[in-house]
Structure formats: C-alpha cells, structure tokens
Amino acid sequence: MTTTSVTVTAMLPEHADQVLAIYQAGIDGGDATFEEAAPTWEAFDASRLAEHRLVALDGDRVLGWAAVVPVSDRCAYAGVVEHSVYVHPDARSQGVGLALLEALLASTDAAGIWTVQSGIFPENTASLALHAKAGFRTVGTRERLGRHHGHWRDVILLERRSPTVT
C-alpha cells in the first residue's frame, strides 16, 4: 500500500468500528498509552472535540486517526489541547501519521488553538520521530508518571505552538 491513495477527512460515526480497532491495536502494542482497552464509541465521541477528529482513508478503509481533547475546562487553557494519533499496524511508516498530524495542526491553527501537546512513552521512538518531523518540541520528561502493567512508566511531554496564533 502507498499513501498516494490516502484521503484525510473528518471522522464520522461510520468510522467508529475501525477507529476503535486501530486504537485497540495501539493499546495492545504496549507503548502507545496507559489505557488497557479502547473505550466505547459513545465515550470516545463524548471526550474528543468534534471539529478536530480526522481519519486517513484508503477507499472505505481507515488507515489511522487523530483527535484532540481539551486539557482543562478553565478559560485560560481554552487554546490548549492534547492530541492522539494512531495508525493501523499495516499502514505504519508510509506517511499516514504525518498526513494526519499535519491536517490536525492545520485544523487547530485555523481554530485559534495555540498549543497542541502530547505525552509519549520514551520507548515509542516512531511516534517521537513523527512528532519531531511535524514541529513538536520536547518540553521534558515526566518520570514515573504512572504504572502500566505493573511497572512505572516515564512520559515525554511534547508540544507544538501554533505559528499563526499570536
């Protein structure tokens, strides 16, 4: 598969099963999240900002997804979100993640969001490289942030400041 046939578009309810399956595949890999199971579509839908949810499609097949959640309901943080980007195991290393991330950043920039952040396990080197390529910077390492499968895990905090929001 090549990325030439990939279309990045809004995530719709009809993508739910594939989105959640990709999320579960990332969870099963062990280095994507502290979560142990993908949520229900209802929980996923309720927690992510509807205007910043995208899928990468090859025909009707979802190759990956990206979405954001607000970091706080306090007014001072209205322009700060945390994002996730997940790619189907068969579509990794083919530009799908970068296409999703670039489209997501264009969406958040246009909406006046000034900071997009993410926490990534240090072992997830592919995600760290993707984020560096998309203009994210490392803020720091949150050591022993949480326990995951009985072990303490560090999380690298990354952020990308919008060049268009001043």
C-alpha positions as MATLAB code, in Angstrom:
seq = 'MTTTSVTVTAMLPEHADQVLAIYQAGIDGGDATFEEAAPTWEAFDASRLAEHRLVALDGDRVLGWAAVVPVSDRCAYAGVVEHSVYVHPDARSQGVGLALLEALLASTDAAGIWTVQSGIFPENTASLALHAKAGFRTVGTRERLGRHHGHWRDVILLERRSPTVT';
ca = [
       0.000    0.000    0.000;
       1.214    3.513   -0.771;
      -0.013    6.754    0.730;
      -0.868    8.236   -2.669;
      -4.451    6.988   -2.333;
      -4.880    8.279    1.231;
      -7.518   10.904    1.909;
      -7.624   12.724    5.241;
     -11.151   13.709    6.164;
     -13.481   14.261    9.099;
     -14.070   11.292   11.372;
     -17.689   10.169   11.179;
     -19.732    7.682   13.228;
     -19.471    5.153   10.382;
     -15.713    5.027   11.033;
     -16.238    4.051   14.672;
     -15.521    0.320   14.499;
     -12.310    0.769   12.511;
     -11.132    3.718   14.635;
     -11.627    1.756   17.838;
      -9.931   -1.334   16.368;
      -6.881    0.785   15.454;
      -6.908    2.275   18.948;
      -7.007   -1.234   20.454;
      -4.115   -2.332   18.234;
      -2.080    0.576   19.580;
      -3.017   -0.355   23.140;
      -2.087   -3.981   22.510;
       1.358   -2.891   21.287;
       2.144   -1.728   24.820;
       3.881    1.592   24.105;
       1.072    3.897   22.994;
      -0.988    4.682   26.091;
      -1.721    3.860   29.706;
      -5.200    2.726   28.604;
      -5.871   -1.005   28.694;
      -8.895   -1.134   26.403;
     -10.415    1.088   23.766;
     -13.490    2.930   25.008;
     -16.975    2.557   23.635;
     -17.758    4.799   20.681;
     -20.075    6.807   22.909;
     -17.269    7.536   25.389;
     -14.781    8.266   22.586;
     -17.247   10.571   20.845;
     -18.103   12.456   24.034;
     -14.488   13.090   25.044;
     -12.926   14.313   21.776;
     -13.587   17.692   20.177;
     -15.811   17.020   17.171;
     -14.234   19.701   14.977;
     -10.747   18.194   15.325;
     -11.255   14.484   14.639;
      -9.785   13.086   11.453;
      -9.325    9.780    9.696;
      -6.973    8.743    6.904;
      -8.859    6.653    4.372;
      -7.869    4.381    1.530;
     -11.267    3.930   -0.065;
     -13.518    2.872    2.806;
     -10.634    1.510    4.889;
      -9.498    3.612    7.851;
      -5.691    3.626    7.971;
      -5.390    5.886   11.000;
      -6.994    8.596   13.056;
      -6.170   11.748   15.003;
      -8.201   13.643   17.578;
      -7.865   16.151   20.405;
      -9.224   16.611   23.900;
      -9.172   19.839   25.893;
      -6.546   19.831   28.654;
      -8.754   21.807   31.023;
     -12.135   23.481   31.225;
     -10.515   26.615   32.692;
     -10.776   29.644   30.388;
      -7.016   30.284   30.472;
      -6.441   26.925   28.767;
      -9.076   27.314   26.044;
      -6.385   27.191   23.351;
      -4.539   24.157   24.666;
      -5.389   20.605   23.619;
      -3.856   17.168   23.929;
      -3.891   15.049   20.828;
      -3.637   11.413   19.850;
      -2.657    9.928   16.512;
      -2.911    6.204   15.795;
      -2.066    4.322   12.602;
      -3.144    0.810   11.633;
      -0.169   -1.574   12.006;
      -0.292   -2.403    8.266;
      -0.103    1.299    7.319;
       2.799    2.391    9.524;
       5.943    4.002    8.072;
       4.063    5.097    4.958;
       3.308    8.744    5.758;
      -0.177    8.197    7.168;
       0.694    9.531   10.626;
       2.347   12.654    9.209;
      -0.597   13.328    6.884;
      -2.982   13.053    9.835;
      -0.843   15.185   12.112;
      -0.341   17.929    9.522;
      -4.086   18.054    8.814;
      -4.851   18.129   12.526;
      -2.423   21.004   13.095;
      -3.947   22.947   10.195;
      -7.352   22.444   11.813;
      -6.234   23.519   15.284;
      -4.298   26.520   13.920;
      -7.380   27.684   11.998;
      -9.467   27.399   15.175;
      -7.089   29.575   17.204;
      -5.643   26.758   19.299;
      -2.172   27.887   20.313;
      -0.742   24.737   21.892;
      -1.120   21.087   20.894;
       0.560   18.716   23.296;
       1.044   15.008   23.775;
       2.612   12.604   26.229;
       4.587    9.778   24.631;
       6.383    6.829   26.202;
      10.154    7.111   25.527;
      10.091    3.614   24.004;
       7.713    4.800   21.269;
      10.556    6.049   19.080;
       8.467    6.063   15.893;
       5.952    8.457   17.461;
       8.706   10.675   18.835;
      10.284   10.887   15.359;
       6.910   11.641   13.755;
       6.242   14.457   16.186;
       9.700   15.955   15.702;
       9.097   15.938   11.942;
       5.770   17.737   12.494;
       7.416   20.521   14.509;
       6.845   19.383   18.085;
       9.464   20.087   20.736;
      10.257   18.169   23.885;
       9.186   20.056   26.995;
      10.528   17.471   29.417;
      10.209   14.001   30.830;
       7.605   13.229   33.431;
       9.357   10.479   35.368;
       7.425    7.566   36.807;
       4.181    9.247   35.800;
       2.050    6.146   36.096;
       2.039    2.413   36.470;
       1.426    0.363   33.360;
       1.178   -3.414   33.559;
       2.809   -3.326   36.990;
       5.747   -1.089   36.008;
       6.378    2.632   36.353;
       6.474    4.430   33.025;
       8.032    7.745   32.089;
       6.242   10.026   29.634;
       7.913   12.584   27.386;
       5.812   15.741   27.151;
       5.841   17.293   23.675;
       4.197   20.443   22.435;
       3.768   22.380   19.275;
       2.977   26.091   19.392;
       0.913   27.487   16.561;
       2.869   29.809   14.290;
      -0.387   31.543   13.321;
      -1.887   32.267   16.746;
      -0.298   35.262   18.435;
];
